[in-house]
Structure formats: C-alpha cells, structure tokens
C-alpha cells in the first residue's frame, strides 16, 4: 500500500511540477527497424556488422556529454523479428527473460513502439515482451491498437517523462495497415485505427490533461509521400498536419530521412542500427510557461566498429547461445541456391519452397515469391542459419479456395509488376534511380520483388511480348489433367499473401477483401519450420527434393531466346 501511494504521489508531482525559468535543452535519440541486429558479428563467418552494441556507444556518449537527465531514447518498432537471435528468443529459448527486454533495459530505453513485425510474432511473444518491458519501466506503445471488447488501447498509449527539467509526453502508435499483412489470429482481440485523425485527437486530449512542455509522437509508419493516400506510410502526413507536437519519429520503410521546419521535426533512422536518429529541442521558459522553442534534427552514422565493450561482455553468453543454434547442422545441399535466379524463371531456390508447400499442404497449386533479394546458400552442409536466407520471415502456410480464372488473373497481376511493357529497352520492370532506403544509385526493380509470385502445380508460359493482362497462358495441371477456368482449386500461399498483402488476391484475382477469410481452408505452421522438417526428412536436398515435374509443373518466359538474353542483360545492370 505504501509503495502504491509513493507511485501515485510521484505521478502527481510529475504532472503538476512547474519548470524553472531559463533555456532547457532536450536531446532525443531514436532507433527503428533494428530487426534483431543486436550483436556486432554474424553467427557464421564472424563478419562484423552494425548492431545495438555500437548504437549504445553513441547513446552513452550523448548521455555523458549532456547529462542522462537531458536525454530521451526511443525505438519506433520492429524489434522482435528479422534475425536468428530474435527468432531464438521468440520461439526456442522462452524460459528466460527475452533478450530484447534485457537489451532495452541495459541501454535504458525510455519507450519502445510496437511494429508490424512485432505483432507478427503472435500474442505469446509480444504479450510476454510487453509484460517484461513494463516490469523494467519501459512502455510498449501502440495507442491505435484498440481492444474489441472495451474500446481501450490494447497496449500502453503514452508515457510522461521528466527530462531536461521539462514534462515530456511520448505517444506511440503501430502501423494502421497491420491487417493487410497478417492473419487475424496474430492480432486477435483488437483492431487498428488510422493515425489520422487518431494521433491529433490523442495529442489534444493528453496535452489538455497532462500539460507537457514537449510532445513526441513515435509511429511505426513509413515516411510516405505526404499525400494522405497511404495507410501504411503516414509519417510526412503527420509531420505536415500535427499541431502541438515537437517530434514525429517514423519508421517501417527503412528509409533514412529527417526534416524540420522550425516548429516540428521528423526523424527516420533507417534500419538495422546503421544510424541513430538525433533531435535537439531548446525550450525557453518564462514565468513557468513556454516562451519559445528551437528545434533541429539529424542522423548520426553508426560506426559498427565502435561497440560498447562492457555491453558486449554482458551479453556474450547470449551471443554464443544463438551462434551455437545457428550453426546446428540440419542436412546437406547438392547445389547452390541463388535467390536472384528467381527473377529469370524457374530455379532451385523457388522450386524448393514450392515443393515444401505442396508436400505439406497437399494443395493443387503453390504460389510463392523470392523473399531474399540477393542471397546465396552454397552447396554442402546445411546449417540452421541457412534457413534464414532461404526463408527470412515468420510467415505461416495457408491454403485457400480459388477458381482457375482467379489463379490466372493472380499470375497476370504478379508478372505485370515483374515485367516491363513490351517494346522498351528492358524485359524486367527496372529503373535507374536513387533508392531512398539506402541513398544509393543504380538499377532496381520498380516494384517490390517479394511480390513476384510464380506458381507450381501447373504448366504455363509468360509471353514478354504481350501487354499487361495478356501474358499468361496455362496449358494444364502438372499431373496431366486439364486446367479449367471455372474449376475450384486448393492453393497454398503465405499468411502474408492470404491476408491480402501486395494486392494480388484483391486487385489481381478480383476477390473482395471481405471474402478472403471465408476462402481459407487450413492454417499450417510457419514456413521456415516446415522447410526445416523437410530438410531433416530428405537429408540431402538435391534435384529430386527441389523439383518433380509431375508435382511442380513447369513455367517459362517466352519467346525463350529473347527473354533469356533480355533478362540476363537486365540482371547484369542490377547485380
């Protein structure tokens, strides 16, 4: 009872305490989309890389220079997925406090925002992490994830801090587009509201109640274009429209970006600990009230070699545990698997994924895309680490009912994004540009390659000389039976795709979004785990394990000579 009274008294003092006159300087440090880049070396080969170990060097430097009481450290989400370590502590070693919780506590994060890939880990993981973070005094924020039963936020919506002698209100929000990427079982019991107008409504409500001198909004939403059209990317929309907010911290699109206009700043530090976002706010207080503000924003490039030696030592045991797990031998591979081969037609890499999905589900047709942009798994011993190159995401396998016509239209939509219009200089739909995700020039796909789905279980051709919507001709099923547009087939695909992601089911097949759930027949385990079992069963992954014509079927780009040369030329530009 005494402890509760102390907490309540502290909260009252925090809300009511009047700031001293003078200029107060707050340092805001931000990370986002770290995706499990917690350790400074790879688990296989020992190559150095960016990590939170290096980020902490810079965080400590700022705290020592400006005083820890003048610094606020925030993460804008996607903490719990994307690396062997996060996978291991999500699903394998669940008997100890989650490694991310311990890292966040060690680094003294003030708040963490819920990302879409955090939600994708499932209730068992993110509910556990939310409880652990709370015990360590760190809120897991998502004010727009609303409970269905009582209309209240599922996660903590905000936290009030005392920093630089000021009351600082931090509000956090997850991506409003979450339902488009994952099955409802992963976010059961809640729904997600658009950040506009939700954030402004909350800012007005909490500001009126708590009377902060500084307001920071952290969103796991992409920077966006600022045109108000993207539910997935509302960062600049907020930057342009919010009133009474000093900083917008955005994320999700892995794009290093910062801007400020004297009244508000926006910061996106990219991904995987390459940069540390930095905002500085000088607040002039006169007679206990804000008389003026001066705001600036920037990005600090993180030198991956400057790791914090004390932090590295503190988590060495965890690294060794994940390393041993990653190097566990699980089978053998008879040939190299190159993910870039997927862009030119059938290949061993995608054939393996199709074979796994067809065998596990017994489906008539499998639909899959290359999920690693440019990776290679060498022939020889297969270790668990290789599975993260073959299948980097924690997607489940689903089966759905689709008609033959819907499958055909689905494939047309896929190849329309994959291929350039006929008669141009390129076969692949590529462009030369600066990529906002890495600020590098060069050739890249116009569309996202993880939406370049191909099919197995049927035989078909894709004519590069035909216009969009007229390229795909399906000649029959892989087993020799006829393929019928009006017949119904069982189709295997990822939970990501079965949730409508990429628009292939809705815009491509023409299936209304509200109808998709009724089409789902069965939900299977995560695809990486299914691949793991498949490798263990076969032992050696050779031509027979990756491809059987009567099971997988065959597809190709035609005319073969023209397609082969044109695609090879395009791939030379890209790689």
C-alpha positions in Angstrom: 0.0 0.0 0.0 2.9 2.4 0.9 4.5 1.6 -2.5 1.3 2.4 -4.4 0.9 5.7 -2.5 4.5 6.6 -3.4 3.9 5.8 -7.1 0.7 7.9 -7.2 2.4 10.8 -5.4 5.3 10.7 -8.0 2.8 10.8 -10.8 1.0 13.8 -9.3 4.3 15.6 -8.9 5.4 14.8 -12.5 2.1 16.3 -13.9 2.0 19.3 -11.6 5.6 20.4 -11.2 6.3 23.7 -12.8 9.5 24.1 -14.9 12.2 26.6 -13.9 12.7 29.8 -16.0 15.5 29.6 -18.5 16.5 27.6 -21.5 16.2 23.8 -21.3 17.8 21.6 -23.8 16.4 18.1 -24.6 18.4 15.5 -26.6 16.2 13.0 -28.4 17.8 9.7 -29.7 15.9 7.3 -31.8 16.2 3.9 -33.4 13.8 1.9 -35.5 13.6 -1.3 -37.6 16.6 -2.8 -35.8 15.2 -6.3 -36.8 17.3 -8.2 -34.3 20.6 -6.6 -35.2 21.7 -6.8 -31.6 25.2 -8.4 -32.0 28.2 -6.9 -33.8 29.2 -10.0 -35.7 27.5 -12.6 -37.9 26.8 -16.0 -36.4 28.5 -17.8 -39.3 31.9 -16.5 -40.5 32.2 -13.8 -37.9 31.9 -10.8 -40.2 31.3 -7.6 -38.4 28.0 -5.7 -38.8 26.0 -2.8 -37.4 24.4 -3.5 -34.0 22.9 -2.2 -30.9 26.3 -2.7 -29.3 27.6 0.1 -31.4 24.5 2.2 -31.0 25.0 2.1 -27.2 28.4 3.6 -27.6 26.8 6.7 -29.1 23.9 6.8 -26.7 26.3 6.7 -23.7 28.5 9.4 -25.3 25.5 11.8 -25.6 24.4 11.0 -22.0 27.8 11.7 -20.7 28.2 14.9 -22.6 24.7 16.3 -21.9 23.7 14.5 -18.8 21.4 11.5 -18.7 18.6 13.5 -17.3 18.5 15.6 -20.5 18.3 12.6 -22.9 15.4 10.5 -24.1 15.9 7.2 -26.0 13.0 5.8 -28.1 12.6 2.9 -30.5 9.9 3.1 -33.2 9.3 -0.6 -33.6 10.2 -3.8 -35.4 12.3 -5.1 -32.6 11.3 -8.7 -32.4 11.7 -10.2 -35.8 14.3 -10.4 -38.6 17.4 -12.2 -37.1 18.5 -15.5 -35.7 18.7 -14.0 -32.2 15.1 -12.6 -32.2 13.8 -15.9 -33.6 15.7 -17.9 -31.0 14.4 -15.9 -28.0 10.9 -15.7 -29.5 10.3 -19.4 -30.0 13.2 -21.6 -28.8 14.6 -20.2 -25.5 11.3 -19.0 -23.9 12.2 -19.9 -20.4 14.3 -16.8 -19.6 13.5 -13.1 -19.9 13.5 -12.2 -23.6 16.9 -11.0 -24.8 15.3 -7.8 -26.3 13.9 -6.9 -22.9 17.3 -7.3 -21.3 19.0 -5.3 -24.1 16.4 -2.5 -23.9 16.8 -2.4 -20.1 20.6 -2.3 -20.3 20.5 0.6 -22.8 17.9 2.4 -20.7 15.4 2.8 -23.5 12.6 5.1 -22.3 9.9 3.8 -24.6 9.5 1.2 -27.4 6.8 1.4 -30.1 5.1 -1.7 -31.5 5.9 -2.5 -35.1 4.0 -4.7 -37.6 6.7 -7.4 -37.4 6.4 -7.3 -33.6 2.7 -8.0 -33.9 3.6 -10.8 -36.5 5.4 -12.8 -33.8 2.0 -13.6 -32.3 0.3 -13.0 -28.9 2.5 -15.4 -27.0 5.6 -13.4 -27.9 4.5 -9.7 -27.9 2.3 -10.1 -24.8 5.2 -11.6 -22.9 7.6 -8.9 -24.1 5.1 -6.1 -23.2 4.9 -7.5 -19.6 8.6 -7.8 -19.3 9.3 -4.3 -20.6 6.7 -2.9 -18.3 8.4 -4.6 -15.3 11.6 -2.8 -16.4 9.8 0.5 -16.6 9.7 0.6 -20.4 6.3 1.0 -22.1 5.5 -0.9 -25.3 3.4 1.7 -27.0 0.6 1.4 -29.6 -2.3 3.8 -28.9 -4.1 2.9 -32.1 -4.3 -0.9 -31.3 -7.8 -0.8 -29.8 -9.4 -3.7 -27.9 -12.6 -5.0 -29.4 -14.2 -5.7 -26.0 -14.0 -2.3 -24.3 -12.6 0.2 -26.9 -9.5 0.9 -24.9 -5.9 0.6 -26.2 -4.5 -2.9 -26.1 -1.0 -1.6 -25.4 0.0 1.4 -23.3 -0.7 4.5 -25.3 1.7 7.0 -23.8 4.1 7.8 -21.0 5.0 11.1 -19.4 8.7 11.8 -18.6 10.7 14.4 -16.7 13.7 15.3 -18.9 15.8 18.5 -19.0 13.6 19.9 -16.3 10.5 19.6 -18.6 7.5 17.4 -18.8 7.8 15.3 -22.0 4.8 13.4 -23.3 5.7 10.4 -25.6 2.8 8.8 -27.5 3.3 5.7 -29.6 1.4 4.0 -32.5 1.7 0.9 -34.6 1.1 0.6 -38.3 -2.6 1.1 -39.2 -2.3 -1.3 -42.1 -1.4 -4.3 -40.0 -4.4 -6.4 -41.0 -3.3 -6.3 -44.7 -0.1 -8.3 -43.8 -1.1 -10.9 -41.3 -3.8 -13.2 -40.3 -6.2 -12.0 -37.6 -5.2 -14.8 -35.2 -1.9 -12.9 -34.7 -3.8 -9.7 -33.6 -7.0 -11.3 -32.2 -9.0 -9.2 -29.8 -8.0 -5.8 -31.3 -8.3 -3.6 -34.3 -6.1 -0.8 -35.7 -7.1 2.8 -36.3 -5.6 5.2 -38.9 -3.1 7.6 -37.5 -5.1 10.4 -39.0 -7.0 11.8 -37.2 -6.3 9.4 -34.2 -2.9 11.0 -33.3 -4.1 14.6 -33.2 -7.2 13.6 -31.2 -4.9 11.9 -28.6 -2.4 14.8 -28.6 -5.2 17.2 -27.8 -6.7 15.0 -25.1 -3.5 14.1 -23.3 -2.0 17.6 -23.6 -5.0 19.1 -22.1 -4.9 16.7 -19.2 -1.1 16.4 -18.6 0.1 19.9 -19.6 3.5 18.8 -21.1 6.1 21.3 -22.4 7.3 18.8 -25.1 5.3 16.3 -27.1 6.9 13.4 -29.1 4.9 11.1 -31.4 6.6 7.8 -32.3 4.9 5.8 -35.1 5.7 2.6 -36.7 4.5 4.0 -40.0 6.5 4.7 -43.2 7.8 8.2 -44.1 5.4 8.2 -47.0 4.9 10.8 -49.7 2.8 13.2 -47.6 -0.2 13.0 -50.0 -2.6 11.4 -47.5 -3.2 8.4 -49.6 -1.1 5.7 -47.9 -2.4 4.0 -44.7 1.0 2.3 -44.5 3.0 5.4 -44.7 1.7 8.3 -42.7 4.9 9.9 -41.4 5.1 13.0 -43.5 1.3 13.3 -43.3 1.6 13.7 -39.6 4.6 16.0 -39.9 2.6 18.3 -42.2 -0.6 18.3 -40.2 0.0 17.8 -36.5 -0.4 20.7 -34.1 1.2 20.9 -30.7 3.9 18.2 -31.5 7.6 18.8 -31.5 8.9 15.5 -33.0 7.5 12.8 -35.2 9.6 9.6 -35.1 8.7 7.4 -38.0 10.0 4.1 -39.4 8.9 1.0 -41.3 10.2 1.8 -44.8 13.9 1.5 -43.8 14.5 5.0 -45.3 16.9 7.4 -43.6 15.0 10.7 -43.5 14.9 13.8 -41.4 13.4 17.2 -41.8 12.4 20.2 -39.6 10.7 23.5 -40.2 11.4 25.3 -37.0 8.2 24.1 -35.4 8.3 20.3 -35.8 10.8 17.7 -36.8 10.5 14.3 -38.3 13.2 11.5 -38.0 13.5 8.1 -39.5 16.9 6.4 -38.8 16.6 3.7 -41.5 17.1 0.2 -40.3 19.4 -2.3 -38.7 21.3 0.2 -36.5 23.1 1.9 -39.3 22.1 5.3 -38.0 21.0 6.8 -34.7 18.3 9.5 -35.0 19.1 12.7 -33.2 16.8 15.6 -32.3 17.6 18.6 -30.2 15.0 20.8 -28.7 15.7 24.1 -26.8 12.8 25.3 -24.8 12.7 28.8 -23.3 10.6 29.0 -20.1 9.5 32.4 -18.8 7.3 32.7 -15.7 6.8 28.9 -15.7 5.5 28.8 -19.3 6.9 28.0 -22.7 8.1 31.3 -24.3 9.9 29.8 -27.3 11.3 26.7 -28.9 14.2 26.0 -31.2 14.2 22.6 -32.9 16.6 20.6 -35.1 17.0 17.1 -36.4 19.8 14.9 -37.7 21.1 11.4 -38.3 24.3 10.1 -36.7 26.0 7.4 -38.8 26.9 4.5 -36.6 30.5 3.1 -36.9 29.9 -0.6 -36.5 33.4 -1.0 -35.1 32.7 1.2 -32.1 31.0 -1.4 -30.0 30.4 -0.9 -26.3 32.9 -3.4 -24.7 31.0 -3.7 -21.4 27.7 -4.3 -23.2 29.3 -6.9 -25.5 30.7 -8.7 -22.5 27.4 -8.6 -20.6 25.6 -10.4 -23.5 28.4 -12.6 -24.7 26.7 -15.8 -23.3 23.6 -14.9 -25.2 25.6 -14.5 -28.4 27.3 -17.8 -28.0 24.0 -19.5 -27.4 22.5 -18.1 -30.6 25.6 -18.8 -32.5 25.5 -22.5 -31.5 21.9 -22.7 -32.5 22.6 -21.0 -35.9 25.5 -23.4 -36.7 23.5 -26.6 -35.9 23.8 -29.0 -38.9 20.4 -30.0 -40.3 21.2 -31.6 -43.7 23.1 -31.2 -46.9 22.6 -29.3 -50.2 23.6 -30.8 -53.5 23.6 -27.4 -55.4 24.0 -23.7 -54.8 20.7 -21.9 -54.1 20.8 -18.3 -55.5 17.8 -16.2 -54.8 18.5 -13.8 -57.7 17.9 -16.7 -60.1 14.2 -16.4 -59.3 13.9 -13.2 -61.4 14.7 -15.1 -64.7 12.4 -18.1 -64.4 12.2 -21.4 -62.6 15.1 -22.0 -60.2 16.2 -24.4 -57.5 15.5 -21.8 -54.8 11.8 -21.2 -55.5 11.3 -24.8 -56.6 12.3 -25.9 -53.1 9.8 -23.5 -51.5 7.0 -24.7 -53.8 7.9 -28.4 -53.2 7.8 -27.9 -49.4 4.4 -26.1 -49.6 2.8 -28.6 -51.9 4.0 -31.6 -49.8 2.9 -30.1 -46.5 -0.5 -29.0 -47.7 -1.4 -31.4 -50.5 -2.6 -28.4 -52.4 -3.2 -28.4 -56.1 -1.2 -25.2 -56.7 1.5 -23.4 -54.8 2.2 -19.7 -55.1 5.5 -18.3 -53.8 7.9 -15.4 -54.3 11.6 -14.8 -53.7 11.8 -13.3 -50.2 15.5 -12.8 -50.1 16.5 -10.2 -52.7 20.0 -11.4 -53.4 21.3 -14.2 -51.2 23.2 -17.5 -51.8 23.3 -20.8 -49.9 26.3 -22.8 -51.0 26.2 -26.5 -51.7 27.4 -28.7 -48.9 26.4 -28.9 -45.3 23.2 -27.1 -44.4 23.0 -25.4 -41.1 20.0 -23.7 -39.4 21.4 -20.3 -40.3 20.9 -21.1 -44.0 17.1 -21.3 -43.4 17.1 -17.5 -42.7 18.4 -16.9 -46.3 16.0 -19.4 -47.8 13.1 -18.0 -45.8 13.7 -14.9 -43.8 10.2 -14.2 -42.5 7.9 -15.9 -39.9 5.0 -16.4 -42.3 2.6 -19.3 -41.9 1.5 -21.5 -44.7 -2.2 -21.2 -45.7 -4.5 -23.0 -48.2 -7.3 -21.2 -50.0 -10.0 -22.0 -52.5 -9.5 -20.2 -55.8 -11.0 -20.8 -59.3 -8.8 -21.3 -62.3 -9.7 -17.9 -63.6 -8.7 -16.3 -60.3 -5.3 -18.1 -60.4 -4.7 -16.9 -64.0 -5.6 -13.3 -63.1 -3.4 -13.5 -60.0 -0.4 -14.5 -62.1 -1.1 -11.8 -64.6 -1.0 -9.2 -61.8 2.2 -10.7 -60.5 4.0 -10.6 -63.8 2.7 -7.2 -64.7 4.8 -5.9 -61.8 7.7 -8.1 -62.6 8.0 -7.3 -66.4 8.4 -4.1 -68.3 5.9 -3.1 -71.0 6.8 -4.7 -74.4 8.8 -2.8 -76.9 11.0 -1.0 -74.4 14.7 -1.3 -73.6 14.2 -3.8 -70.8 12.4 -7.1 -70.2 12.3 -6.7 -66.4 10.5 -3.7 -64.9 13.6 -1.9 -63.6 14.6 1.7 -63.3 17.8 3.6 -62.6 17.3 5.8 -59.5 18.5 6.6 -56.0 16.9 4.1 -53.6 15.6 6.2 -50.6 16.2 3.1 -48.4 20.0 3.3 -48.8 20.6 6.5 -50.7 22.5 4.6 -53.4 22.1 5.0 -57.2 21.8 2.1 -59.6 19.3 -0.1 -61.2 16.5 -1.7 -59.2 13.0 -3.1 -59.6 10.2 -0.6 -59.8 8.0 -2.9 -57.7 8.9 -5.0 -54.7 10.5 -8.3 -55.7 8.8 -10.1 -52.7 5.6 -9.7 -54.7 6.9 -11.5 -57.8 4.9 -14.7 -57.3 5.2 -17.7 -59.5 3.1 -20.9 -59.4 3.8 -24.6 -59.1 1.4 -27.4 -59.8 0.5 -26.1 -63.2 2.2 -25.7 -66.6 2.2 -22.2 -68.1 4.1 -19.7 -70.2 4.6 -15.9 -69.7 4.9 -14.0 -73.0 7.1 -10.9 -72.6 5.9 -9.5 -76.0 2.3 -9.3 -74.8 0.7 -6.4 -73.0 -0.2 -6.4 -69.3 -3.0 -8.8 -68.5 -2.4 -11.0 -71.6 0.9 -12.6 -70.9 0.0 -15.8 -69.0 -1.2 -19.0 -70.8 -1.9 -22.0 -68.6 -1.8 -25.3 -70.6 -2.7 -27.7 -67.9 -2.0 -29.2 -64.4 1.4 -30.6 -63.6 -0.1 -34.2 -63.3 -1.5 -34.0 -66.9 -5.1 -33.1 -66.0 -6.8 -30.2 -67.7 -6.7 -26.8 -66.1 -10.2 -25.3 -66.1 -11.0 -21.6 -65.5 -14.3 -22.4 -63.8 -13.0 -25.2 -61.6 -12.1 -24.7 -58.0 -8.5 -25.5 -56.8 -6.8 -25.6 -53.4 -3.9 -23.1 -53.5 -1.1 -22.9 -51.0 0.4 -19.4 -50.1 1.9 -17.5 -47.3 -0.2 -16.0 -44.5 1.1 -12.6 -45.6 -0.3 -13.1 -49.1 -3.5 -14.7 -47.8 -4.2 -11.6 -45.7 -4.3 -9.6 -49.0 -0.8 -8.1 -48.9 0.5 -6.9 -52.2 -3.0 -6.7 -53.7 -2.5 -9.9 -55.7 -5.7 -11.6 -54.3 -7.8 -8.4 -54.4 -6.6 -6.3 -57.3 -5.2 -9.3 -59.2 -7.7 -12.2 -58.7 -10.5 -9.8 -58.0 -11.5 -11.4 -54.7 -13.2 -8.9 -52.4 -11.1 -8.3 -49.3 -14.0 -9.2 -47.0 -14.3 -12.5 -48.8 -10.7 -13.7 -48.4 -11.2 -15.1 -44.9 -14.0 -17.3 -46.0 -11.8 -18.8 -48.7 -9.1 -20.0 -46.2 -9.2 -23.8 -45.7 -6.4 -24.5 -43.4 -3.6 -22.8 -41.5 -0.3 -24.6 -41.1 2.9 -23.8 -39.1 5.5 -21.3 -40.1 7.0 -22.0 -43.5 10.6 -21.9 -42.2 9.8 -24.6 -39.7 8.1 -26.7 -42.4 11.3 -26.3 -44.6 13.3 -27.4 -41.5 11.3 -30.6 -41.2 11.5 -31.1 -45.0 15.3 -30.9 -44.9 15.5 -33.3 -41.9 13.3 -35.8 -43.8 15.3 -35.7 -47.0 18.7 -35.3 -45.5 20.2 -34.3 -48.9 18.4 -31.6 -50.8 19.0 -32.5 -54.4 17.2 -32.1 -57.8 14.6 -34.7 -56.7 13.9 -32.9 -53.4 13.5 -29.5 -55.1 11.7 -30.4 -58.2 9.5 -33.2 -59.6 7.8 -32.3 -62.9 4.6 -34.2 -62.2 4.3 -32.3 -58.9 5.7 -28.9 -59.6 4.9 -28.5 -63.3 6.8 -26.1 -65.5 6.7 -22.5 -66.5 8.9 -20.2 -68.6 9.2 -16.8 -70.2 8.7 -16.8 -74.0 10.0 -16.3 -76.6 12.8 -18.1 -74.8 15.8 -16.6 -76.7 14.6 -13.0 -76.5 13.5 -13.4 -72.8 16.7 -15.1 -71.8 19.0 -12.5 -73.3 17.0 -9.5 -72.2 16.7 -10.7 -68.6 20.4 -11.6 -68.4 21.2 -8.1 -69.6 18.9 -6.5 -67.0 20.3 -8.6 -64.2 23.8 -7.5 -65.1 22.7 -3.9 -64.6 21.1 -4.7 -61.3 23.8 -7.0 -59.8 
